[in-house]
Amino acid sequence: MDERAAAARHARLGRIAMAADRLAGEDRERFLAAECAGDESLLRDVRGVLGSTDGVADGDAPASLPGRFGPWRVVREVGSGGMGVVYEAVDERDGSRVALKAIHPHLLGMRRAEERFEREGEAGSRLVHPNVVRTISARRERDDSGRMRPLLVTEFVEGRTLRELLESLGRAPESLVREIGRGVAAGAAAIHAAGLVHRDIKPENVMLTTDGRVRIMDLGVALATGGDGRLTREGEFVGSLDYAAPEQCDGRGAGPAADLYSIGVVLHELASGTNPFARDSAFATVAAHASFRAPDLGSATPPTSRFLAAVVGALLEKDPALRVPSADDLWRILDEGEEGAWWRERVRASVAQPAAVPVARDAVFRGRVRELAALRAAFDDAADGRGSSVLVTAEGGHGKSRLLDALRESVAGRATFVYAAIPPTGGPSALFDAVLAAASAAGGAADTVAWLSSSAGMSPELAAIVAAHLRRERLPGGAAGLDADGSETALRRVLLALAESAPVVFAADDVQNAQGPTAALLASLVRRIGGGRVLVVLAARPDPQIAWTADLVTAGLVRPLPLPRLAAADVEEILAAAL
């Protein structure tokens, strides 16, 4: 299929799936029959995107529990998927317990369905690994009605799926997320080493056993990474849409990197309690995987460590080449944690970068001469030991961040510029990251604790606690975490220590997003930092809901600097330069 034809087919598939997603039961079946007009391949792909089982309409009554399959007596149903039903069963020959996966009766006689079911048995029999559920045999046995049905016999694993874990806990503690990540990575590495891609890693397909082991199960849509005999043609979607990589959604095919993306979605959901890409329709979910960037876990409530946020962010890169290179690498990164080479290199790279304000670098700076002069004058006062605080306010898109960037450029080489933008989630993580980066740059990436001890006047024990708190890591020696007052004190002492060697500009952007604790932290910092060689610049949209900034202005602790609308001539110059 050439590129143009594939694009047209993909667009048609998306249109049909989006419309069918609003229907159910017989209405959906009639619509699909009319739209696909006998094109079985297209119909199968639409069903895959919708998450439907082949040929099963919504509302079909569940089948009754079978009594036995060959020598196995069925005890209970433990799960059901698109291809078959899983039962707990007892082998009456020796009394051992197994799990039986029997193909759905309505799929009997459908060649591709039976081939795919049998392929799961072949794939499973090639894998013997402690983090993958072992397939004992693949065979055909008679059910109660006398029909021969394809059957998978696997080891019976007691525990609960990650979906059940999420339903119970809402979100998992970071230590458990890391442990699950290691187990899934080890299992995925074994699957990839066997020449397979799982293509359907999701919470329902990962088991946490009663003895604490992580087990990947259900190789029903696994794909061989080389050779012939593929049962999935180019452009055909299989898997679970909420966890599928962008290249899997748009028909480019799924390699090992697609499994890594799915692992990233699972870990993000475990840590935050929410799948960042799940939407109300299949079409919207595909679009989210293509272009939506998942929120940084460091901005979650409560936030994860910077390390875990970075690992998950790397797994969720849209370009497969930018993800963690392999499942083996992922296991090693998670196993080594903050002491590993991967994380140390990322810390070194981030420290080497100066604080940047996210603005279009080709945008000219116009019409803010008076306001920039006011900020420069405030900086000069701070350089002379008369630090103060300024509140810049303007509507969105009216140049607050561009003004901060102009201030950064104007003081380059004369000051330490610390910039943080409060995320929409309102947490303090951006403040912690910005101050930690400045402290790391001052002391060397590997000597932050030593720098805090020598320059910020902290004891080695307190310096270690402050560094861990800013990094959102486990505190050393089981020490108690810092409360709100301790967080403000830590930030203030770091800024004042930085100011010993050069004046400091601490710029907090988008402070209208600051939620209760973060707002209190900023307000306390402004009230207590007083004088010295630190200029605090807060930037916000005017919002009556952020009364704490108005209180600071009323108390004379912050000088207001509202930005008026740009003059028409200035707008024309900006547009002319940009276009």
N, C-alpha and C positions, 0 to 999 in steps of 0.2 A: 504494500500500500504506500503510494507516494505521500509526501508531506502535506500537500494541499488536500488530498482525499482524506487523510487521517484527521486533519483539522476540522473538515466539514463533518465527518462522522462523529468526532468528539463533541462538536457543537450540537448536533442533532440529539446525541445521547443525553447531553446535559439538559436540553429543552424538554425532552420526553420525561426524564427522571424528575425534573423539578415540578412538572405538571402532575405526574402520577403520585408524587409524594403527598399531595393534598387529598388523594382519594383512598378508599379502603374497600376491601372485600370485592364483590362482583363489579362494582363501578370501576375499580382499578383494573381488573382483569379485562373488562370490555374495552376500556381506554387503551390498554397496552396492545390488545389484539388488533385494534384499528390502526394505531400509530405505527406499529412494527410491521404490519401487513405481510405476515409470513416470513419475515427475516428472522430466523431462529437465533442467529448470532447476535443481532442487535437486541432481541428480546432477552436473551441470556445476560448480556452485559448490563442492560437496564435493571434487571432483577438483582444483579450483583451490586450495583450502586445503591439500590434501594434497601439492600440487606434482606431481600426476600429469599425464600427457598424456591427452587425450580418447580413451578407449577402448583404452588400451594397458595390458595387465597386466604386473606385474613379471616379469622373466625372459624377455620376448620377445627373440628373437635379433636382433642388429643387422643391418640390410640391408647387402648387399654394395656395394662402391664402384661407382657408375655410370661408364660410359666417357665420356659426353658429354651435353650439353644443347644442341641446335641447333649453333651455330658454336663453342661452348666445349668444349674438352677438359678433363676433370676430372683434376687432378693428385693431390690428397689431400683427406681430410676434416680440417677444422680445428676443428669444434665442432658440438654438437647441443643443441637446446632443445626446449621443448614443442611448438613449431609447425613446426620444420623443421630441416634439416641444412645446415651451411655448408661449402662446398668451396672450395679454391683451384683456379682454372681459368685456362686460357690461351685467348685469343681467336685462333683460327687464321687470322683474316683479317688481323690486324696484329701478332700476337705479344704483345699486352699482357696483363698479369696482372689478374685481377679476383677478387672473392669472389662466389660464387653461393650464395644461400640458397634451397633447394628445399623445398617443403612436404612433410611426411611423406606417404608413399603412403596410409596408413590414414585420412588426413584428406581425401583427394580425395572430392568429392561432398557433403561436409558444408558447407552453405551458409555458416553463421556462421564456420566456421574459414577458409574461402577468403576471405570478406569481410575478416576481420581480417588475414589475410596480405597481401591486396592493399592494405588501408589502410596497412600499414607502408610499402609502396612509395610511396603517395601522400604520406604524412607526410614520408618521407625526401627525396622530390624537392623539397619546399618549403624544405628546409634546406640552406644552403651556409654552413658555418662551420668554422673550423680545429679546433674541439674536438668536432665531431660527424662520425662516419663518413658520407661522402656516398653517397647512392643515385643510381646512374646511370640505371637504368630498372627498370620493373616490367612483366613480360610473361609469356606462356605459351610454353613450348617443349617439344618431345617428348624424353622420356628414352629409354634403350636399349630399353625394352619397347614403345615407340610411344605411351605415354600422354602426353597434354598435361598439364603440371604448372605451376602458378603458380611464378614464379621472380623473385627479386630480384637485380639486378646492382649490386654496390656496389664502391667502390674497395677494393683489397686493401691492408691495413695490416699492416706487419710490426712485431712487438713481442710483448709478453706482457700478459695481463690482470692486474688487481690481485689476482685469486685466485691466479694463478701467482706473483706477487710475494710474497704472504703465505706461500705454501707454501715459497718459497725463503728468505725472510728471517725469518719468524716475526712480526716487527713492523717497521715502517718508521721511520727516523729522522725527527725532527720537521721538519727542513727539507724532506724529501721529502713528508711529509704535507701541509704548507702548500702546496707547489707543486702537488700533485695536487688539493688542495681548490680552488685558484684555477682550474685547468683544468676541473674538473667544474662549478664554479659558472658559468664562462663558457659552457660547452656547454649547461647547463640554462637559462641566461638566453636563449640563442638559441632553444631548444625552446619556452620559454614565450612568447617574443616572436612565434613562429609560430602561437600559439593552441593549443598542445598541452601536455599533461602526460605525462611519460614513464611514470611509475607502476611502473617496474621497475629503478631504479638500484641496482646491486649490484656487488660486485667482478668478477663474471663479465662484466658489461656495460660495463666501463670498461677501455680499452686504454692501456698506456703504450708508446708507439712507440719504435723504435730511435733516433729522433732526439730523444727526450725530450719528445714532445708527448703530452698527455692527450686521448683521444678517447672520447666516449660512443657506444655502438652499440646496436642492437636496439630499434627503435621498435615492436615487435610488439604491445604492449598500450597504446601511446600513445592518449590520449583527447583529443578536441577540447574546448576549454574553453567553447565556445559553439556555438549552432546546433543543427541536428537531426542525425539519423543516428548517434546513439550506438549502439555495439554491445554496450555493457555496461549492463545494467539496474540500477536501484537495488537494493542489497543483494547484488549479485553480486561476488565477490572475484576480482580478477586481480592478478598480480604475484608477488613472492617473499616469503613470509610473514616470514622472518627480518629483512627490511629494510622492511617495510610500516608506514606511519604508523598510529596508533590509529584515525583516522577511516576509513582504508582497510580495516582489519580488521573494523570493526563495521558496514560497509555504508553509512556516511554519504557516501561518495564521496571522490574524491581530486582536490584542486586543486593548484596549484603548491606550496603549503606542504607537501604530502605528499612531493614530490620533495626538498624541503629536509630533511625528517626523514630520508629514506633516505640523503641525503648525509651527515647527521650520524652515522648508524649505520656507514656505510662508513669515515668518518674515525676514528671511535672504534675500529673494528676494526683499522685500519691502525696507529694509535698504540699500542694496547694488545696487539694480537695476538689479541683475543677479541671476538666479537659479544656484547654485553651482554644481548641479548634471546633468543638461540637457546636452545631447551629441547628436551627429549626427545620432546615431543608437540606437535602443532599447537595443541591447546587451551591448553597451558601457554604457548606462544609468544604467542598472542593475549592471554592474561592479562598477560604480562610487558609487552607494548607498552601495555596499558591502564593499568597502575598501577606497574610497577617503574621506579625511577629508576636510570639507568645510573651506575656509579661515576664520581666526578670524576676526570678524567684527571690532575689534579694529584696524585692519590694513587696513580697507577700506579707500577710499578717497571720502569725509572726513570721519574720523573714528567715530564710535559710542562710547558711554560711555563704560567703562570696565564692568559695570553692565549688559547692554543689550547684549554685546558680550558674557558674561558668561552665561546668560539665554539661548540664542540661541544655544550656544555650548552644553549646557546640554541637550537641546531638541534633538540635532542631534547626540547623542551618538549612536554608532552602536548596542550596547547591550541594549535591552529594559529596563533591570533592572537598568541601570545607568542613565536613563533619569529622568527628573522631575517626582516625583511619580504619580501625577494625574493632571487632568485639574483644579480641585479645588485648588491644591497647586500652579499651574502656575498662576491662577488668583490672589491668595494672594501675591505671589512673585512680580508680576508686579504692584500690587496695593500698596504694601508697599515700593517698590523701594529700594534705597540705605539705607533706615532706617530700613529695615526689617531684621528679624533674619537670613534668608537664606543668604543674602549678607554679613552680619556682620560675620557669621561663615566662609564663604569662604575667607574673608579678613584676619581673624585671622589665618586660616590654611595656607594661602600663606605667611603671615609674618613669621610664625613659621619655614618655610623652608628656609635654607640658599641658596644664589645664586648658581645655578648649571649650568654647561656647558654641553650641550647635546652631550656626547660622550659615546661610548661603555665602560662600567665600567670594563669589563674583558679584555680590550686591554692593553697590557703592554706598558710602555713608553720607547722608545729606540731611539737613534740616534740624540737627540736634546739637548745634554749636553751643548754645547757651547751656543746655543740660550737661553736655560733656565737660564744659568749663567748670560747672558747679561740682561735678564729681572729681575732677582733677584738683580743684581747690581743697576739697575734703580730703583727698589723698595727701596733698602737701601738708595739711595740718597733721594728719596721722604720722607722716614721716618725721614731723617735729615733735611727736609725742602727745599730740592732742587728737587722738582717735575719736571717731563718732560713728553714728549710724544714719543711713539714708533709706527712704522708702520710695522706690520708683514705681509709679502706677500708670497703666495705659491699657486700653482695650487690646484684645488679641490681635496680633499682626501689625501693631503700631510701633514696633521697634524697640521694645524693652531689651530683648536679648542682643539685638544689634548694638545698642548703646553699651551694654556690658562688655561686648566684644571690643568695641572701640576703646573703652577704658582699659581693657587688658592690653591692647596693643600700645596704648600710650604710656603704660607703666612698665612695659617689658624691659628687663634688665635692671630695673630699680626696685622691684617688689616681688614678693611671692603671691601669686594670684591663685586663690582657691575657689573653684566654681562647683556648685551643686544645683541641680534642678529637681525640685520635689516632684515625684511621680504622681500620677492620678490616684494611686492607692493611698497616698498621704503618709507613708511611713518615713522613718528617719534614715533609711539605708543610704540614700544618696549623700547625705551630710557626712555620715561615717566614712563612706568610701573616699570622698573628696579630701577630708582631713587626714585620713590614713595614707592616701597617696602622697600628700604633701610631706607628711612625717617620714614616709619611706624614702622619698627623694632626698630629704635633708640628711637622713642617717644611713642611706644605702639600703637596698631592698632586704638584705639579710640581717641588718642591724637595727631594725626599728625599735626593738625593746631596749637595746643599749642606748639609743639616742634619747628615748623617753626618759631613761634613768639619768643621763648626764645633762640633757638640755632642758627637760621639763621638770626637773627636781623631784622625780618620783623614785621611790624605792624600787629595786629590781622586781620585787613581788607585785607591787602595784602596777609597774610598767607592763609586766606580762599580762595582768588582768585587763588593763586598758587596751592593749593591743588586741587581745583576743575578743574583747567586747566590740571594738570597732570592726574587726573582721567577721563578727557574728559566728565565732568558733566556740567550741567547748572551752570553758575556762580552765586554766592549769590547776592541777591538784584538787579538783572539785570545789574550787573557790566559789563563793556566792557571786551572782551577777550584779552589775551596777544598776541602781535604781535610776529614776528620772533625774534626780539631783546629781547623782554620780556621772551620768552621761553628759550633762551640761558642764560639769566641772572638768571632765576629761577633754571635751572639745575646747573649752576656754584655755586650759593649761597648754594644750598643744599649740593653739594659735598664738598665745603669748610667747611660748618658747620659740616658735618660728620667727616672731617679730624681733627677737634678740639679734638676729643676723641681717634681717631686711624687713622693711614695712610689709604688712600683710593686707591684701584686699580679700575679704571673705564675702563672696557673692552668692546669695541664695535666690534662685530663680523660681518662678511659679509657686510662690508661697501661699497662694490662694488654695492650693491643693492640700496644705498641711492639715492633717487631722489632729485631734485633741493633744495627744502626747508630743507630737512633732511641733505643733504650734507652741505648746508650753515650753518645749526645749529651746526654740528660737527666741521666744520672748524673754526667757530667763537669761539666755546668753547676752542679749542686747542690754538687759538691765544690769548685768554684773560685770561685763567686760570693761566698761568705762575707761575712756582715755587710752593711754598707751599708743603703740604704733600699729593699731589694727583699725581698718575701715571696714565696717559691716554695711553691705548694700543688699537690701531686700527688694525683690521685683515681683509685682503681682498685678493681676487684673483687678480693677475696682469692684469690690463685692461687699455688700453690707453684712454678709454673713461672717466675714473675718474681722470681727470687732477687736481682736487682740492687737492688730496693727494700729487701729484708730486709737486704742488706749495708750499705746506707746507714743504716738504723735501728740496726744493730749497731754501726756506727762512730760513732754519735752525731751524724750529719750531718742526719738527718731525725727529727722527732718524730712518732710514730704517733698517729693520732686515729681509732680504729675507731668506727663508728656502730652502736649496738645496734638491735635491732628496736624499732619504735614501740610505745608502750603502746596498749592497746585504745581508751582514751578519745581519744587523738590520732587514731587511724585513723577513729573515728566522726566526729570533727569535720571531717576532710578530706573524707570521703565526703558528709557532710551539706552542706558548702559546695559541693561539685562537683555534687551531684544535686538 
